[in-house]
Amino acid sequence: MLQFINDLEPHVVGIHAIGEVTKEDMEKVLLPRIDELVALQGEINYLLVLETDVQNWTAGAWWDDIKMGLKNFTKWSKIAVVSDQKGVQWFTDAFRFFVPGKSKGYSLAQLDEAIQWITAKEEQPVESK
């Protein structure tokens, strides 16, 4: 099941995954919110708190996740994945080499740190004249 994390800054989509994650969860919860965020600000800051094993994602959910990633390939600004699954943390850290944005993996004990990182707005460099 996917649930929104509601107490985040409006420029961040926060999702909490528990139990089985299905195609319907993706279509009713995550995909509309990602589309809305892209329409509003043109970029995606995404926090996923993964308190279920990745094997609990159905094939349909994985397929929708892949499609979402490709559809919005140039829109990813920051991705933070919070999980105690070491493979998930490692993959998230390595993912930064494959997408234009930044990605970081965190343990569940580091949730507050992940929220601080994902909600912090990047400073824009000042152009000199």
N, C-alpha and C positions, 0 to 999 in steps of 0.2 A: 504494500500500500504506500502511496505517496501522499504526504501531507505538506501544506505550506508551513514555512516558518514565518510567522506574521510580524514579528517585532524587529525587522531589519530595515535599513534605509531603503527608500523607494527605488533606488538605482540597482538593487540587488534582488535576484530571485533566490530564495532559500527553500530547499526541499529536504524533508526528512523521510527516508525510506526505511520501512519496517515490514517484516513478513514477506509475503509474495508481492512482487511488482509485475503488473500485467500491462498489456497493450492499452487497455481501457484507462488505467492509471495515467499512462503517458498522454493519451489523447484528451482526457478530461482535466488533468491537473497541470502537468508540466508544459506541454506544447503550446496551449493558448497563452500562458503567462510569458513564455519566451517570445512568442510572436508579438505580444503586447509591448514587452520591454524593447524589442528591436524597433518597433514602430515609433515608440516614444523617444528613444535616445540613440538608436543606431548601433548600440553595443550591448554586450551581455556580461554581467558580473553574476556568477553562479556559485552558490554554496550548496553542496550535497552532503548531508549527514547520513551516512550509510550504516544503519544498525541492523542490517540483514546481510546474509551471505550473497555474494554476486550470483551464486547458483540459484537463488530464489527469484531471479528475473526471468520471466518467460521469454521465449524466442521472439514473440511479437514486441515485447517491451524493448529488447535489445535492438531489434530492427528499427523501431521508431527512434531510439536513442542515436543510432548511427545516422539515420536520415536527418535528424535534427542537427547533428554536428556538421554534416556536409552542407546542408542548406544554409547554415549560418556561419560557415567556415571563417569568413573574414570579420565576423562580428564579435568573436570571443575576446573580451578584454581581460577578465580574470576568472579563473576556475579554482575553487577550493573544495577538496574532497576530504571529509572527516570520516575516518574508519579505523578500527583496530586490526583490519586485515592488512598485513605488511605488503602483500602483493598489490593491493589497491593503492596504498600510499606510494609505492615505488613507481607504479604505472602513471599515476598522476604527476609525480615529479618529472618523469621522462616525457610525458605528453607535451611539455613546454617546447620540446624540439620539433613538434609536428604541427602546432597551431600558432597563429600570429600573436595571440595573447599570452598571458602568464598563467601558470598553474602550479599549485602547491598541494601536497598531501599532508594531512595532520592526523594525529591520533585523537580518539574521543576525549582524552584528557586535555587536549589542546584546543577544544572547541572555541573558547573565548579568544584565543590568539587567531584562529582562523576567521572568526567574525570581524575582529579588528582589521585584519589584512584585507578581507574581501570588501569591507565597507569603506576603507580609506580611499579617498579620491586621489588620483595621481596628480602631482604638481605638473603644470604645463611649463615648459622651458620659456624663459623670457627672451625675446628676440632683441638683440642689440641693434642700434641704428647706426 
